[in-house]
Amino acid sequence: MTVPDKFRIGKGFVFIPKIGEIPWVKHRAIKGKVRHLVVKQDGDQWYCSVNVEIKVSEPEVKDDNIIGIDVGLKTFAMHSDGEVIENQKVTKRYEKKLRKAQRRLSKRTKGGSNRRKQRVRVSRIHRKIRNVRRDFQHKSTCSTIAKCDGVVLENLNVKGMMSNHHLAKAIADCGWYEYKRQLKYKAGWCGKVFVEIDRFAPSSKCCHKCGWKDVNLCLSDRIFRCECCHLEEDRDLNASLNIRNWGVEKYRGTHGNCLSNKTTLGDDKRLQGFGSVLVDEPRKRMLSDCL
């Protein structure tokens, strides 16, 4: 529920029209011009977000250090600089507890008080899973944006990949779309470059040095072996290097020869522009302080 006007924020309470003064626990100090409130319910808890407008200086766009990121199931993300972000598998961690709570819920009488209580217990487990995943995504995206001047990702068709019922649960648990969304808006806030390459780019099957393509590569092959230059490298690392090289080449083609001398493409000889560049430099930022 959005409260556009006639609200009032006091010390230890918030006034909402037609409801009155409601006590709350403020998460942080409110800075900037308050625009509106957003009230939502999450299980047995209620949250009020204060949307404020602040003026920020235009960030300086740099392109000295652009990295490619290959997301996957075995490892959540592999960076082209060699950093590995492990898959947290949050749903699997709480799966046993969630299964037990849902089984008890199914045995409760519909319309009874015990069923309502058990439904709240199930919602708490789901909220725990969601918060753990969101905390991991925010921490990983913040550290990635802080250490580099730009990121390159694949524009994956997550909905189509989830049609495989063997991998659908694991793919949904990763939250790749939310990870990409956070990288995109945080890159815009900090003046970093954000590039997406095409989803059909053969990043895992091509050698990042000579461009040779292994058409017989399958998911069980974790080591990429090039028959042309005899390169042997981790499959995900090779894919992230290809993603970075294609993204940098596309960025160079879109913005001209504006890349710094520090941005190199390695030993690659055959580069293909597979993607589109998305660079956002907002002058004003709308922030939501969760209270």
C-alpha positions as CSV (number, residue, x, y, z in Angstrom):
1,M,0.0,0.0,0.0
2,T,1.4,3.4,-1.0
3,V,0.7,6.5,1.1
4,P,1.3,9.5,-1.3
5,D,0.5,12.3,1.1
6,K,-1.0,13.5,4.4
7,F,1.3,11.2,6.4
8,R,3.5,12.4,9.3
9,I,6.7,10.9,10.7
10,G,7.2,11.5,14.3
11,K,9.6,10.3,17.0
12,G,8.9,6.6,17.5
13,F,5.7,6.6,15.4
14,V,4.3,7.2,11.9
15,F,0.9,8.8,11.2
16,I,-1.0,7.1,8.4
17,P,-4.4,8.7,7.2
18,K,-7.5,6.8,8.3
19,I,-5.4,4.6,10.6
20,G,-3.7,6.9,13.0
21,E,-0.4,6.9,14.8
22,I,1.5,3.6,14.6
23,P,4.6,2.9,16.7
24,W,7.6,1.7,14.7
25,V,11.3,0.9,15.0
26,K,13.4,3.1,12.8
27,H,16.1,1.4,10.9
28,R,18.2,4.4,10.0
29,A,18.0,8.2,10.0
30,I,16.0,9.8,7.2
31,K,17.9,12.1,4.9
32,G,16.6,14.0,1.9
33,K,13.1,15.1,0.9
34,V,10.4,12.6,1.8
35,R,8.2,11.7,-1.2
36,H,5.9,8.9,0.0
37,L,5.5,5.8,2.2
38,V,5.1,2.2,1.2
39,V,3.4,-0.1,3.8
40,K,3.5,-3.9,3.2
41,Q,2.9,-7.1,5.1
42,D,5.3,-10.0,5.2
43,G,3.7,-12.9,7.1
44,D,3.1,-11.7,10.6
45,Q,5.3,-8.6,10.3
46,W,4.6,-5.2,8.8
47,Y,7.1,-2.9,7.2
48,C,7.0,0.8,6.3
49,S,9.5,2.1,3.7
50,V,10.1,5.8,3.4
51,N,10.9,6.9,-0.1
52,V,13.2,10.0,-0.2
53,E,14.8,12.1,-2.9
54,I,18.4,13.2,-2.6
55,K,20.7,15.0,-5.0
56,V,24.0,13.3,-5.8
57,S,26.9,14.5,-7.8
58,E,27.3,12.9,-11.2
59,P,29.8,10.0,-10.9
60,E,32.9,9.8,-13.0
61,V,32.8,6.9,-15.4
62,K,36.0,4.8,-15.5
63,D,36.8,1.8,-17.6
64,D,40.3,0.8,-16.3
65,N,39.2,-2.5,-14.8
66,I,36.2,-4.3,-16.4
67,I,35.5,-7.9,-15.4
68,G,33.3,-10.6,-16.9
69,I,31.0,-12.7,-14.7
70,D,29.8,-16.2,-15.5
71,V,27.0,-17.4,-13.3
72,G,26.3,-21.1,-12.7
73,L,25.1,-23.8,-10.4
74,K,28.3,-25.4,-9.3
75,T,29.7,-22.0,-8.4
76,F,27.4,-19.1,-8.1
77,A,29.6,-16.7,-10.0
78,M,33.1,-16.9,-11.6
79,H,34.9,-13.6,-12.2
80,S,37.4,-13.2,-15.0
81,D,40.0,-12.1,-12.5
82,G,39.8,-15.6,-10.9
83,E,37.6,-14.8,-7.9
84,V,35.0,-17.5,-7.2
85,I,31.7,-16.9,-5.4
86,E,30.4,-20.2,-4.0
87,N,26.7,-21.1,-4.3
88,Q,25.0,-20.7,-1.0
89,K,22.1,-23.2,-1.8
90,V,19.8,-21.4,0.7
91,T,16.7,-23.4,-0.1
92,K,18.5,-26.7,0.4
93,R,19.8,-25.6,3.7
94,Y,16.3,-25.0,5.1
95,E,14.5,-27.7,3.0
96,K,14.1,-30.3,5.7
97,K,12.6,-27.7,8.2
98,L,10.3,-26.3,5.5
99,R,9.1,-29.7,4.4
100,K,8.2,-30.7,8.0
101,A,6.3,-27.4,8.6
102,Q,4.4,-27.7,5.4
103,R,3.4,-31.3,6.2
104,R,2.0,-30.2,9.5
105,L,0.1,-27.4,7.8
106,S,-1.5,-29.9,5.4
107,K,-2.9,-31.9,8.3
108,R,-4.5,-29.0,10.1
109,T,-8.3,-28.4,9.8
110,K,-9.2,-25.7,7.3
111,G,-10.5,-22.6,9.0
112,G,-9.1,-23.6,12.4
113,S,-6.9,-21.5,14.7
114,N,-4.1,-24.1,14.6
115,R,-4.0,-23.9,10.8
116,R,-3.6,-20.1,11.0
117,K,-0.7,-20.5,13.5
118,Q,1.0,-23.1,11.4
119,R,0.6,-21.0,8.3
120,V,2.5,-18.2,10.1
121,R,5.3,-20.7,11.0
122,V,5.6,-21.7,7.3
123,S,5.7,-18.0,6.2
124,R,8.5,-17.3,8.8
125,I,10.7,-20.1,7.2
126,H,10.1,-18.7,3.7
127,R,11.0,-15.2,5.0
128,K,14.2,-16.5,6.5
129,I,15.2,-18.1,3.2
130,R,14.4,-14.9,1.3
131,N,16.3,-12.7,3.7
132,V,19.4,-15.0,3.7
133,R,19.4,-15.0,-0.1
134,R,18.9,-11.2,-0.3
135,D,21.7,-10.6,2.2
136,F,24.1,-12.7,0.2
137,Q,23.2,-11.0,-3.1
138,H,23.6,-7.5,-1.7
139,K,27.0,-8.3,-0.1
140,S,28.4,-10.0,-3.2
141,T,27.2,-7.2,-5.6
142,C,28.5,-4.5,-3.4
143,S,32.0,-6.1,-3.2
144,T,32.0,-6.7,-6.9
145,I,31.1,-3.1,-7.8
146,A,33.5,-1.7,-5.3
147,K,36.5,-3.5,-6.7
148,C,36.0,-2.9,-10.5
149,D,35.1,-0.2,-12.9
150,G,32.6,-2.3,-14.9
151,V,30.9,-5.7,-15.2
152,V,29.8,-7.8,-18.2
153,L,27.1,-10.5,-17.8
154,E,25.1,-12.8,-20.1
155,N,21.5,-12.0,-20.8
156,L,20.2,-15.4,-19.7
157,N,16.8,-16.8,-20.4
158,V,16.1,-17.9,-16.9
159,K,12.5,-18.8,-17.5
160,G,13.4,-21.0,-20.4
161,M,16.2,-22.7,-18.4
162,M,13.8,-23.6,-15.7
163,S,11.7,-25.6,-18.1
164,N,14.2,-28.4,-17.4
165,H,12.6,-30.0,-14.3
166,H,15.9,-31.5,-13.2
167,L,17.5,-28.1,-12.7
168,A,14.5,-25.8,-12.1
169,K,14.7,-25.9,-8.3
170,A,18.5,-25.2,-8.2
171,I,18.2,-22.4,-10.8
172,A,15.3,-20.7,-8.9
173,D,17.4,-20.9,-5.7
174,C,20.2,-18.9,-7.2
175,G,18.2,-15.8,-8.0
176,W,20.3,-14.8,-11.1
177,Y,17.8,-12.1,-12.3
178,E,17.9,-10.4,-8.9
179,Y,21.7,-10.6,-8.9
180,K,21.9,-9.0,-12.3
181,R,19.3,-6.3,-11.3
182,Q,21.4,-5.3,-8.3
183,L,24.6,-5.1,-10.3
184,K,22.9,-3.0,-12.9
185,Y,21.5,-0.3,-10.6
186,K,24.5,-0.2,-8.3
187,A,26.8,0.2,-11.4
188,G,24.6,3.2,-12.4
189,W,24.8,4.7,-8.9
190,C,28.6,4.5,-8.8
191,G,29.3,5.4,-12.4
192,K,30.4,2.0,-13.4
193,V,30.0,0.3,-16.8
194,F,27.4,-2.4,-17.2
195,V,27.3,-4.5,-20.3
196,E,25.1,-7.4,-21.3
197,I,26.1,-9.9,-24.0
198,D,23.7,-12.0,-26.0
199,R,22.3,-15.2,-24.4
200,F,23.3,-17.3,-27.4
201,A,27.0,-16.4,-27.2
202,P,29.0,-19.6,-26.9
203,S,31.0,-18.4,-24.0
204,S,31.7,-21.9,-22.5
205,K,32.5,-23.5,-25.9
206,C,35.0,-21.0,-27.3
207,C,38.6,-20.7,-26.4
208,H,39.3,-17.2,-25.0
209,K,42.8,-17.1,-26.6
210,C,42.4,-18.4,-30.2
211,G,38.6,-18.6,-30.6
212,W,38.4,-22.3,-31.3
213,K,35.0,-23.7,-30.6
214,D,34.3,-27.1,-29.0
215,V,30.9,-28.1,-30.3
216,N,30.9,-31.4,-28.3
217,L,31.3,-29.7,-24.9
218,C,28.7,-30.9,-22.4
219,L,27.7,-29.9,-18.9
220,S,29.7,-32.7,-17.2
221,D,33.0,-31.3,-18.7
222,R,34.4,-29.0,-16.1
223,I,37.8,-28.5,-17.9
224,F,38.0,-26.8,-21.2
225,R,40.6,-28.2,-23.5
226,C,41.5,-26.4,-26.7
227,E,42.7,-28.5,-29.6
228,C,44.1,-25.5,-31.4
229,C,46.3,-23.8,-28.8
230,H,46.3,-26.7,-26.3
231,L,44.8,-24.5,-23.5
232,E,43.5,-26.3,-20.5
233,E,41.5,-24.2,-18.1
234,D,38.5,-24.3,-15.8
235,R,35.3,-24.2,-17.8
236,D,33.7,-21.3,-15.8
237,L,36.9,-19.2,-15.9
238,N,37.2,-19.6,-19.6
239,A,33.6,-18.6,-20.0
240,S,34.0,-15.5,-17.8
241,L,37.1,-14.4,-19.9
242,N,35.1,-14.8,-23.1
243,I,32.2,-12.8,-21.6
244,R,34.6,-10.0,-20.6
245,N,36.4,-9.9,-23.9
246,W,33.1,-9.7,-25.9
247,G,31.7,-7.1,-23.6
248,V,34.8,-4.9,-23.8
249,E,34.8,-5.2,-27.6
250,K,31.1,-4.2,-27.7
251,Y,31.7,-1.3,-25.3
252,R,34.7,-0.2,-27.5
253,G,32.6,-0.4,-30.6
254,T,29.7,1.6,-29.0
255,H,31.8,4.4,-27.4
256,G,34.7,4.5,-29.8
257,N,38.3,4.1,-28.8
258,C,37.6,5.4,-25.2
259,L,39.0,2.5,-23.2
260,S,42.0,3.3,-21.1
261,N,45.3,1.6,-21.9
262,K,44.9,-0.5,-18.7
263,T,41.9,-2.3,-20.2
264,T,43.4,-5.1,-22.3
265,L,41.8,-8.1,-24.0
266,G,44.5,-10.6,-23.2
267,D,45.8,-12.8,-26.0
268,D,42.5,-13.2,-27.9
269,K,42.6,-13.0,-31.7
270,R,39.0,-13.4,-32.7
271,L,36.5,-11.2,-30.9
272,Q,32.8,-11.0,-31.6
273,G,30.4,-8.3,-30.4
274,F,27.5,-10.3,-29.0
275,G,25.8,-7.8,-26.7
276,S,24.3,-4.4,-25.9
277,V,25.7,-1.8,-23.6
278,L,23.7,-0.4,-20.7
279,V,25.3,2.6,-19.0
280,D,23.3,4.5,-16.5
281,E,24.4,7.8,-14.9
282,P,21.5,9.2,-12.9
283,R,21.8,12.6,-11.4
284,K,19.0,12.0,-8.8
285,R,18.5,8.8,-6.8
286,M,15.4,7.6,-5.2
287,L,16.3,5.7,-2.1
288,S,14.0,3.6,0.2
289,D,15.0,3.5,3.8
290,C,13.3,0.4,5.3
291,L,12.1,1.3,8.8
